[in-house]
Every structure is written in structure tokens, then in C-alpha cells.
């Protein structure tokens, strides 16, 4: 499995939205989602949170070999 993720951060409101796509070895999309996040201190924290959320999303889909 391969996980791609990205996010857009709003500095003025300290919140961001993340997008996550999980693909199999053939490149087929096995799952995709978006999540809103609020009360985020800065971009560094946002990047860490979206990375963690991507791992949780793959685990929730039942993928343990990412």
C-alpha cells in the first residue's frame, strides 16, 4: 500500500483540512478521505497531525503493511 496526503493550512483561523489517498501496488485507489482539523498551533504541527491521521486511516481500512 502507498499513502499520499496533503493539507491546506489557514494561519488566521489556526485550522487546516487534510486529504488522504491510499493506493495498492497497482496504483488503484483503495480509499480516500478528507478531514477538518482545528486549534492547530502552526504548520509543523499540522503536517505531523496529517501524517498521523493518514496512518490511522490506513489502519481503519484494514491495511497493516503500508
N, C-alpha and C positions, 0 to 999 in steps of 0.2 A: 504494500500500500504506500501511497505517496500523499502527503497532506500539503496543500497550498493554502496560505492565508494572507490576508492583508487587512488594513484598518484605515479609517479616516478619523482624525482627532480634531475636536473643536476646543481650542485653547480657552476661549471666552467662557464656555459653559462647563469645562472640565469633564467632558464626556466623549465617547467615541463609539463607532459602530464597526464590528468586525465581520468579515466574510470568510468562510472556510469551505474548501472543496477537497473531498477525499477521492482519489483515483486508484484503480487497480493497476497491475503490471502492464496491462494492455492499453492503459490510458482512458478506460471507461470510467465515467463518474459514478461512484458508489454512494455518494451522499454530498449534500451541500446545505449550508445554513448561514444565517446572519444573526448577530446578537448585539443588542444595545448594552452599553456599559456607562455608568455614571459615577461621579465623585472620584475621578482619576486625577492624581497629583500632576503627572507630566507624561510626555511621550514615551519615555523609557519604561515607566510602569505600564502604560497602555500596551506596548509591544510585548512585555512579559505576560500580561494577562491574556492577550490574544493567542500567544503560543500555548499557554496552559489550557485555554478553552479548546484549542484545536486538538490537543491530546485527549481531553475528556470526551470530545465529540466522537473521535475515532473509537475510543473505548466503549462509549454508549452504543455505537453501531455494531459492536462485537469484534472489532479488529484489534488484535493484540500484537501483531507483527507489523510495525509501521516503519 
